[in-house]
Amino acid sequence: MSYTVSAAEERGINFRPESTVEEVLQNVWFILNTMEYDCPLARGLGLDPEFIDRPIETAQALSVADVFEKIETYEPRAEVLEVEFESNHATGKVYAKAEVDINGDYDSEEYTG
């Protein structure tokens, strides 16, 4: 089963997720809403800010590979199936939207992240 996670979605952090699915989707949402270098102990977490102040189409093209890479690195339980973007041309804001599948073969003892 696949799930869609949008950076435009407003949500708070749940420190006690009720399921692995909720935890993984929250982590994906956090990755999509964080810029690289913003997390003091994990400077690589988040999306590369290289696309800021670029034309919307250019920003989207630069971001696709970064979204795949960052989710694969920082949330290995999620497999990215597709990345799309929501754009507001009036405000110039671009939000990533990722369709992910939760890896059913995940073994918590192997996770080192």
C-alpha positions as CSV (number, residue, x, y, z in Angstrom):
1,M,0.0,0.0,0.0
2,S,1.4,3.4,-0.9
3,Y,1.0,6.7,1.0
4,T,1.3,10.3,-0.1
5,V,3.1,12.7,2.1
6,S,3.0,16.4,1.3
7,A,5.3,19.1,2.7
8,A,2.4,21.6,2.3
9,E,0.4,19.6,4.9
10,E,0.3,21.2,8.4
11,R,1.0,18.7,11.2
12,G,2.7,18.6,14.5
13,I,5.3,16.1,15.8
14,N,3.8,13.1,17.5
15,F,6.4,11.8,20.0
16,R,4.4,8.6,20.5
17,P,3.3,7.4,17.1
18,E,0.8,4.5,17.4
19,S,2.2,2.5,14.6
20,T,5.3,2.0,12.4
21,V,3.4,3.5,9.5
22,E,2.6,6.7,11.4
23,E,6.2,7.0,12.5
24,V,7.6,6.5,9.0
25,L,5.2,8.9,7.4
26,Q,6.0,11.5,10.1
27,N,9.7,11.1,9.4
28,V,9.2,11.5,5.7
29,W,7.1,14.6,6.3
30,F,9.9,16.0,8.5
31,I,12.6,15.4,5.9
32,L,10.5,17.2,3.2
33,N,10.0,20.2,5.5
34,T,13.6,20.5,6.7
35,M,16.5,22.2,5.0
36,E,20.0,20.8,5.0
37,Y,22.2,22.2,7.8
38,D,19.1,23.1,10.0
39,C,19.5,20.1,12.4
40,P,22.6,20.6,14.6
41,L,23.5,17.0,15.1
42,A,22.5,15.8,11.6
43,R,23.6,18.5,9.2
44,G,22.8,16.4,6.1
45,L,19.2,15.8,7.1
46,G,16.8,17.7,5.0
47,L,16.6,18.9,1.5
48,D,19.4,20.8,-0.2
49,P,18.7,24.6,-0.3
50,E,20.3,24.9,-3.7
51,F,16.9,25.3,-5.3
52,I,15.9,28.4,-3.4
53,D,15.5,31.5,-5.5
54,R,15.5,29.5,-8.7
55,P,12.6,29.4,-11.2
56,I,10.0,26.9,-10.1
57,E,10.6,24.5,-12.9
58,T,14.3,24.5,-12.2
59,A,13.8,24.0,-8.5
60,Q,11.6,21.0,-9.1
61,A,14.1,19.4,-11.4
62,L,17.0,19.9,-9.0
63,S,14.9,18.6,-6.0
64,V,13.7,15.2,-7.4
65,A,16.9,13.3,-6.9
66,D,17.6,15.0,-3.6
67,V,14.2,13.9,-2.2
68,F,14.8,10.3,-3.3
69,E,18.3,10.3,-1.8
70,K,17.4,12.0,1.5
71,I,14.4,9.7,2.2
72,E,16.4,6.6,1.3
73,T,19.3,7.7,3.6
74,Y,17.4,9.0,6.6
75,E,14.2,6.8,6.5
76,P,15.2,3.5,5.0
77,R,11.8,2.0,6.0
78,A,10.2,4.1,3.2
79,E,10.6,3.4,-0.4
80,V,9.9,6.4,-2.6
81,L,7.7,5.6,-5.6
82,E,7.2,9.0,-7.0
83,V,7.9,12.7,-6.3
84,E,5.7,15.5,-7.4
85,F,5.4,19.2,-6.5
86,E,2.7,21.6,-5.5
87,S,3.5,25.1,-6.7
88,N,2.0,28.4,-5.9
89,H,3.1,30.8,-8.6
90,A,1.6,33.8,-6.8
91,T,3.8,33.3,-3.7
92,G,6.6,31.4,-5.4
93,K,6.4,28.5,-2.9
94,V,7.1,25.0,-4.0
95,Y,6.2,22.0,-1.8
96,A,7.5,18.5,-2.4
97,K,5.0,15.6,-2.4
98,A,6.3,12.1,-2.1
99,E,4.4,8.8,-2.7
100,V,6.1,6.2,-0.5
101,D,5.6,2.6,0.3
102,I,6.5,1.2,3.7
103,N,9.2,-1.5,3.4
104,G,7.6,-4.7,4.8
105,D,11.0,-6.5,5.0
106,Y,12.3,-4.0,7.5
107,D,14.2,-5.5,10.4
108,S,14.6,-3.1,13.3
109,E,17.8,-4.7,14.5
110,E,19.5,-3.8,11.2
111,Y,18.5,-0.1,11.3
112,T,21.4,2.1,12.4
113,G,20.0,5.5,11.6
